[in-house]
């Protein structure tokens, strides 16, 4: 495909081409200075200057987002293959997979071309995925899916409505009041911390009860995610103009995603085996 046509298909017009070229002219001149600048690479519009590839603004973030998408796709396939449809938690686990797929699709789109719309879609999809993680955590941990007590169904309905309202309030604030990056990050971190604490405590409880190594996986996965999040704090200019801390954060989440689906399957199989034994 013709390079100029390819870029036009990704909405590279004259102003954006000039902006891209000027960023790299300035960056190259600063890097070539003798003596060197203490911080030769500057951010433009709040972002590092990346070398595009095939028209993609942040090619490695796109690639690593694709890896995460494939990890969710593979996990969903395994879930459907190994967990029967009649298992009550299956629908929640499948929902987790769909939210994960959506979030990484919009991540790929955003890192391919950074526009106001693609940025919001990426943030909203990521927020929905994080919130869904909090949504199904108590359902699994406290087994709210079981119909052994009639009030559990009411609790799930109320919890579902609360989560939906919270998400609508979140995106409404960002869309119609103020697109506040600090608030958005804080909201996601708080929601993430709550579910991480829940899964860590659940992991300790289950490991002590079952004495099986896989029962400790949620706590280990949480530890991995927390360490990986440090990459977001250790922001640095892109190596070779291509790989920055944010891209590495995306890469670091691939392993825990695969591992998490393995835990969900192991946990479901253990639960079904216990149910059969009781029967």
Residue pairs with C-beta under 8 A, 6 or more apart in sequence:
6 54
6 55
7 17
7 55
9 55
10 55
10 56
10 112
10 113
11 113
11 115
12 20
12 55
19 44
20 52
23 44
23 49
24 49
24 51
24 241
26 42
27 40
27 41
27 42
27 49
27 241
30 37
30 40
30 41
30 42
31 40
31 41
33 40
41 48
41 49
41 237
42 49
43 49
47 114
48 237
48 238
48 244
49 238
49 241
50 57
50 58
50 59
50 238
50 241
50 242
50 244
51 59
51 240
51 241
51 242
52 59
53 59
53 242
55 112
55 113
56 62
56 111
56 112
56 113
57 111
57 112
57 113
57 114
58 111
58 112
58 114
58 244
58 246
58 247
59 242
60 242
60 243
60 247
61 107
61 111
61 244
61 246
61 247
61 250
62 108
62 111
62 112
64 247
64 248
64 250
64 251
64 254
65 104
65 107
65 108
65 111
65 250
66 104
66 108
67 250
67 251
67 254
68 100
68 104
68 107
68 250
68 253
68 254
68 257
69 100
69 101
69 104
69 105
69 108
71 254
71 257
71 258
71 261
72 97
72 100
72 101
72 104
72 257
73 97
73 101
74 258
74 261
75 97
75 100
75 257
75 258
75 260
75 261
75 264
76 94
76 97
76 98
76 101
76 261
78 261
78 262
78 265
79 90
79 93
79 94
79 97
79 261
79 264
79 265
80 94
82 265
82 268
82 269
83 90
83 93
83 264
83 265
83 268
83 269
84 90
84 272
87 268
87 271
87 272
88 145
88 146
89 139
89 140
89 145
89 268
89 271
90 268
92 136
92 139
92 140
92 145
93 136
93 264
93 268
95 132
95 136
96 132
96 133
96 136
97 261
99 128
99 129
99 132
100 129
100 257
102 125
102 128
102 129
103 122
103 125
103 126
103 128
103 129
105 125
106 118
106 121
106 122
106 124
106 125
106 126
107 122
107 125
107 126
107 250
109 118
109 121
109 122
110 118
110 119
110 121
110 122
112 118
120 174
120 175
120 179
123 174
123 184
124 171
124 174
126 188
127 167
127 170
127 171
127 184
127 187
127 188
128 167
130 188
130 191
130 192
131 163
131 166
131 167
131 170
131 191
132 163
133 191
133 192
133 195
134 163
134 191
134 192
134 194
134 195
135 159
135 160
135 163
137 195
137 198
137 199
138 144
138 159
138 198
139 145
139 156
139 159
140 267
141 198
141 199
141 202
144 152
144 155
144 156
144 159
145 152
145 156
146 152
147 153
170 187
173 180
173 183
174 180
174 183
174 184
192 225
196 222
196 225
196 226
199 218
199 219
199 221
199 222
200 218
200 219
200 222
202 218
203 215
203 216
203 217
203 218
203 219
203 220
203 222
204 216
204 219
206 215
206 216
207 215
207 216
207 219
209 215
210 270
212 270
214 262
214 263
214 266
214 267
215 267
217 259
217 260
217 262
217 263
217 266
218 260
218 263
220 259
221 256
221 259
221 260
221 263
224 252
224 255
224 256
224 259
225 253
225 256
227 252
228 249
228 252
228 253
228 256
229 249
231 245
231 246
231 248
231 249
231 252
232 245
232 246
232 249
234 245
235 244
235 245
235 246
236 244
236 245
237 244
238 244
238 247
